[in-house]
Amino acid sequence: MQSLKIHNSIVILAALGAALAVVQTQTNWLDAKAEKLMERERCFGVTRAGANDCATPKHSCAAQATKPRDAEEWIMLPKGLCDKLVGSRTESL
């Protein structure tokens, strides 16, 4: 009975290892470069009405912006993109 439990554990661990190997080779999950590419920053003043990412002093949650390009509303963008948008800031007023 004991050897059966060990055998089952080995099979489960091998299947789990194979699954992780496939995920790692077929995606950029667990890749340090991908993590670097996904750096994000808050970008203020570029949101559409109802398209903000999170709370501000005016409300408590996402998608509650009442007017477009509000200076207090923000969205998360890839790092560096906010600087390229007209009228945007990376810091709140």
Backbone hydrogen bonds, N-H to C=O, Kabsch-Sander energy under -0.5 kcal/mol:
donor,donor_aa,acceptor,acceptor_aa,energy
5,K,1,M,-1.6
6,I,2,Q,-2.0
7,H,3,S,-2.4
8,N,4,L,-2.4
9,S,5,K,-2.2
10,I,6,I,-2.3
11,V,7,H,-2.2
12,I,8,N,-2.4
13,L,9,S,-2.6
14,A,10,I,-2.4
15,A,11,V,-2.3
16,L,12,I,-2.4
17,G,13,L,-2.5
18,A,14,A,-2.4
19,A,15,A,-2.3
20,L,16,L,-2.4
21,A,17,G,-2.2
22,V,18,A,-2.2
23,V,19,A,-2.4
24,Q,20,L,-2.6
25,T,21,A,-2.0
26,Q,22,V,-2.2
27,T,23,V,-1.4
31,D,28,N,-1.3
32,A,30,L,-0.5
35,E,31,D,-1.6
36,K,32,A,-1.8
37,L,33,K,-2.3
38,M,34,A,-1.3
39,E,36,K,-1.3
41,E,77,L,-2.4
43,C,75,I,-2.4
44,F,42,R,-0.5
44,F,89,R,-3.2
45,G,70,D,-0.8
45,G,73,E,-2.0
50,G,65,A,-0.8
51,A,48,R,-2.1
53,D,74,W,-2.8
54,C,74,W,-0.5
56,T,59,H,-1.6
59,H,56,T,-0.6
63,A,52,N,-1.5
64,Q,61,C,-0.6
69,R,47,T,-3.6
70,D,67,K,-0.9
73,E,70,D,-0.8
75,I,43,C,-1.6
77,L,41,E,-2.4
79,K,39,E,-2.7
81,L,78,P,-2.1
82,C,78,P,-0.5
84,K,81,L,-1.3
85,L,81,L,-0.5
85,L,82,C,-1.4
88,S,85,L,-1.4
89,R,44,F,-1.5
